Structures are given as structure tokens and as C-alpha cells.
Amino acid sequence: MRHVSVYDYTDESTREAALEAAATAVKDGKLLVLPTDTVYGIGADAFNKDAVQALLDAKGRGRQFPPPVLIGDPNVMHALGFDIPPIIEDLVEEYWPGPLTVIVQAQPSLHWDLGETKGTVALRMPNHEAAIALLKRTGPLAVSSANKHGGEAAKSVMDAAVQLGDAVEVYLDGGKSRIGESSTIIDATVNPPKILRRGALSEEEIVEKFGEIFTPEKTHDPEEVDHAEESVEPGEVQEADGAKAPEEKSTAGEDKADA
């Protein structure tokens, strides 16, 4: 049985030791559990392919479900992704840090292996003090929900430990998850953007502030005056692991309960 350490981040006297232990685990290619604003996540160095594979193995999850990447600064989005639509820039400015995950084209020069991403990456900046403090020490982390594949999202460190056990070296206890609901996922690699998973950030809130950004504009064919093309409301994909409905091009996958 592996040695497992649990650190109470809510205790100021152990906070520094907790961050140091977590950062060291990441550097050594180990796994950790960390609190976020949505649910608890299981994390690994995003640029260590063996650590990412260990994360997938701990969850019982295949490479067809690559983990999202958490970042500690919104500017990092441009280092990891490219060809980001202006509306996504606006959404990130408004809702990061927070419960919004955006799937963008990944920079082709990056030396990482998150799984079968088809050249995309799911990015989020969490709104949690412990997560941000850790990310500033480690850089981008591959983070999936801290539960077995298809299991219930962990809303406490104990929830995570029950499911993941000694597959994780360091557990950061940040208390109960503040939101307790997964982030909303928006695919920015299609036009218009598409909601792949409805989560803590509602479509209604986004539309109220930014308009009908998820609905294609109506077009009018002058040669077919009586048959204007209908505008189609994108349907919500089946809420299951992997998130995106089958298409010719699949994007970075997410667990139903991903952080």
C-alpha cells in the first residue's frame, strides 16, 4: 500500500506545508486531489504523459476521455490554445475565474499527451484560493473530477479518498465544495460555439449578457425567396463521459462530473 498524505488547507498553520507537498508531488510525477470552486479534482502535471496516464488509470478512464487543464492565469489560455474566437475571449474575461470550461484548438508546438484530443484542449481557471495558489507554483495541471469514471462527483476530500484511495499521493482538504456542481463546457472550435455540458453557469445567464451566441444566424437565399434557411438551436449532447456527441472530429473529452 502506498503512503498517502492528507493536508488541511483550511488550517493556516499547515497551509504552506500543504502547498509544498502538493507541488512536490506534481514535480515528482505523482497524483494529487485538490479542491476547486465546483467539485474536487484529481490532478497531474499536464506535461508529464506518464502522470496523465496514471490519472486516467486511477479513474478507470480511457485515452478517449482526455482530462481538462486548469490554469492559474487567464493569459495562459493563449500559451496553450490558439484561434480563439472573440466571443470566447469575452466569456473568459467575464466568467474566469469560475465555473466555465472552454474547448479551444491546442497549440501544436506543445509537448504533451493528454490523450485523444484531436488537437484540442479544455481549459478552465478555477475560482478557489487553494487551486490558484497551487497552479501558480506548478503551472498548468491536467485535472479531472476526483471520482471513478462514471461515479459521483467528490464534494469533499473524503468523497474523493473513498473512490481513489492510495492511487493519489497527496490530498488537499479545502472543506466542502462551494458550488458542488460541475462547470459548464463550451466548445469554441465550432461556429457558433456550442454548449457540450450544462453546469453551474447557466445558458440563460450567458445569453442574457451576450445575446444568442449559440444560435446560427438566419440566412436568406435570394434564389429561393420562399425558403429562408431555418436557424437551428444546438441541442445539448448526451450527458455522459466524453461529453461531445459523435462527429467526424472529436474534441477534448470531459467526465460528466469534471471539475
N, C-alpha and C positions, 0 to 999 in steps of 0.2 A: 504494500500500500504506500502510495506517495505521501510526502509531507504536504499538508495543506495549512495555510495561514489565513486567518481572518482578522481584518483590521477595522476598527471603528472610526470612520472618518468624521462622525458627528462629535467625537471627543477631541477637543483642541489639543490636548496633551499628546495624542497619538497620531494626529493628522499628518505631520511631516514624515513620520516613520511609515505611515500607510502609503503615501505617495511615493516614497523612495522604494519601498518593497514592490509596489506595482510597476514602477518604471524599470526596476531591475529585472523583474520577471519578463517584461516585454523585450528588453535588451537581450536577455538570455534565450529568447525564442519560446517562452512559456505562455500559458494562457492565464487570463485573469477575468474576474467578474467585477463589473463596475456599475454604479448607479447612474441613471440618466433621468431626465425630466419625464420621459414616457414610461419605460419599463427598464428592468435591469438587462445589461448586455454582457455577452461573453466576448472578450477581445483578444487580439493578437497583433503583432507588428504586420502592417499591411504589405510590407516589402520583404517579408520572410515567408517564402512559399511553403516551407515545412510547417511553420507555425499556423499559417492559414489552413493547411490541410488538417492539422491537429484540431483546429477549431471545428471544421466540418465533421471530423470523425467524432468529436465529443458530442456533437448534436445528433449524430447519426444521419447526416445530410450529405447528399452527393454534390459533385462539382457543378451540376446544372443549376444549383442554387447558390451562386456566389454571394458572399456577405457584403453588406453596405460598408462604407468607410466613413468614420466620424472624424471631423476636423475641428480644431480649436480656434480657427480664424477664418472668416468668410473669404478673405483674399486667397486662401489656399485652394479654393474651388478652381481658380484659373490655372494653378500649377498642375492640377490633376485632371482637369477637363478642358475642352475647347468647343468652339462653335456653339456657345451658349446663347440662346435667344434673349433679346432684351427683356421680354416679359418675365423670364426666369430670374434675370438679374433683379428685377423689381420685386418679385416674390421673396427672394432671398434677403434683400435689404429690409423688407417688411417683417418677415417671419423667422429670421435667424438672429440669435439662437432660438430654437423652438422646434415644434413637432412637425417639421416639413422635411421630407426627403426628396431630392431631385435626381433623376437619372439623366446623365449627360454623356456625350462622347468622351472617352478617356484619351488623355494624351498618349499618342502611340510610342513616344520615347520612354515611357515609364517602364522600369524593370521590376515588374511584379506579376504575380499569378494568383488572382482571386478565384479562378475557376472559369467556367464557360460564360464569359461576359459578352461575347460578340463585340468587343471593343467599346463597351460602355462601363460606367461606374455609377453607383448610387451614393450620393453624398448627403451628409447632414451635419449641422452644428448643433449639439445638444445644449439645452438651457439648464445646466446643472454645474454647480461650483466644482464639485469633485472631478467630474468628467473633463471640464475645461482645464482645470489645473493639471490633470494628468496628461491631456493631449498637448499642452504646451511643453511638457517635458519629453514626450515620446514622439511627437509628430503624428501623422495620420494612423489611425487604428482600424483594422478590419473588425467590425463589431456586429454580431447578430444577437437576437434575443437569447437570453440566458435560460434556455429550456431545450429539451429534446425536440427533435423535428416533429412538428405537429402537436406538441404539448402546450400547456397553458403558459402564458407569459409570466415571468417572475416579477412580482411587485415588491419583493423583499429579498435580502441576501439569503434568507433561509429557504425561500421558494427556489432560488437558483441552486443552492447546495443540495437540496433533496434530489434534483434532477441530474445535476452534473457531477456531484461528488468530487473524487480526487483527480478527475480529468483536468481540474483547474488548480493552479498552484497558489494564487492569491485571490482572496475575496475582499472587496472593499464594501463595507457596510455603510450606506448613506441613509439608512432609515427607509420608510415606506416610499414607494414611487409617488411623486406629487400628482402626476396626471393619471397614471395607471392604465393608459390606452396607447396603442401604437401610433407612430407618426403617419401622416398622410403622404402617400407616394405619388409624385407626378413625373411622368415620362416626358422629358424635354427633347427627346431625339425624334419625335414626330411632330407634325404640324397639322392642326393645333395641338398644344400639349394635352396629355391625357392622364386622367386620374387612374392609377392602377390599383390603389387601395385607399379606401376612405378611412380616415383615422381621426386623431384629436383635432386637427384643423379641418373645419367643415368646408365643403364646396360652396355652400351658401355664403360663408364669410368671405371667401376669396372673390366670388362673383360680385358680391355687394361692393367690394372695394375696387376691383379691377375690371369688372364687366364680364361679358360672356366669352372668356378667353378659351374655353374648352369646346366651343361650338364653331364648326367651319362657317365661313361667311357664305351667304346665299349667292349663287351665281346666276347669270341670265344669258342664255344662248340666243343671240339675235336671229339665228336661223330657225329657232323653234320657239316662237313668241309665246305659244300657249303652254309650254312645258318648261317652266323655270325649274332648275335643279333644286331638289329639296336639301335643306340643311339637316344633317344627321347629328343627333346628340350622342356622343360616345357613351357606350354602356359600361358599366362597372365590370371589370374582369372578375372571374370566379375567385372568391377569397380563399385561396389555397396556397400552399408553399410554392414559391416560384413566381407568384404574382401575375406575370403577364400571360395573356392568352396566347395560344399557339399562333405564330406568324412566321413568315419567311425569316425574319430577323428577330431574335430574342434578345432581351436586354438583361442587365444585371438583375439577378433574382433577389427576392426578399421573402423571408418567412412571414407567414400570416401575422405573427406577433412581433416582428423585428422592431428593435429599438430605433 
